[in-house]
Amino acid sequence: MKRPIFKVRKTVMPGFGVTLGCTLLYLVVIVALPLFALIMKTASLGFADFWAIISSPRAVATFKLTILASAAATVFNALFGLLMAWVLVRYEFPGKRLLDAAVDLPFALPTAVAGLALVTVLSKNGWIGQYIEPLGLHLAYTPAGIIIAMAFTSIPFVIRTVQPVLEDLNHDVEEAAETLGANPLQVFIHVIWPMILPAFLAGSALSFARGLGEFGAIVFISANLPFKTEVTSLLVFVRLDEYEYPAAAALAMVMLLMAFAMLLITNLMQARQLRYAERN
């Protein structure tokens, strides 16, 4: 009697076929179909109409503001998120668990609620705005307010990608560097930083991509002023409200391509950094 070549192990989890089928079904229904519909709607325009829409002065103004605001928010998130992840991993203090749980609040909180909260705090009569407005610092209904809204909704990406890597670092390597005479700054630059860099880049890229598409938190604090505080996601909403679906699809396609290009570049940088780390 011949024994089977492959021995099937019975587990409580479904087999490869079921899991693969569910995964593909999810990707098709949730990801592929909406993207395909967006591409088809954009393709119905023709290149001349598509270019006319995305190169209009109003659209170009929204692209510039969206990219610059998202980049500024990403820089803040990268620095503050790295610092926050370091504090949560390396130090023990009262209220640490509460602070760690609060990091995920922007994920759980509806973005519209976040926008209302920011307006309550930063507007002219807000808790903070009433003190900084007389000093000439205007945050609400300005590009600065948009940056704050983007940073608030996307900062968990940096913290939650760097934090697990810091927790898994082998402290023996750091101690060895210290015994060889390295100071704390040198240990961080030459030992810790190369290890957390791929995760840091991934979190920053996700933060930037989230900022590009942010809508709910911005709509309340930006005032949606064309050529001043109007981001691309708000212009897409305006075009949808005007029943100009092809124009909305064209603008959304540009933002999708920007986000995809950013993620692709980051993945290439991560792969290069991992290969460099393996060689060294």
Secondary structure by P-SEA (a helix, b strand, c coil): cccccbbbbbcccccaaaaaaaaaaaaaaccaaaaaaaaaaaaaacaaaaaaaaacaaaaaaaaaaaaaaaaaaaaaaaaaaaaaaaaccccccaaaaaaaaccccccccaaaaaaaaaaccccccccccccccccccccccaaaaaaaaaaacaaaaaaaaaaaaaaccaaaaaaaaaacccaaaaaaccccccaaaaaaaaaaaaaaaaaaccccccccccccccccccaaaaaaaaaaacaaaaaaaaaaaaaaaaaaaaaaaaaaaaaaaaaaaac
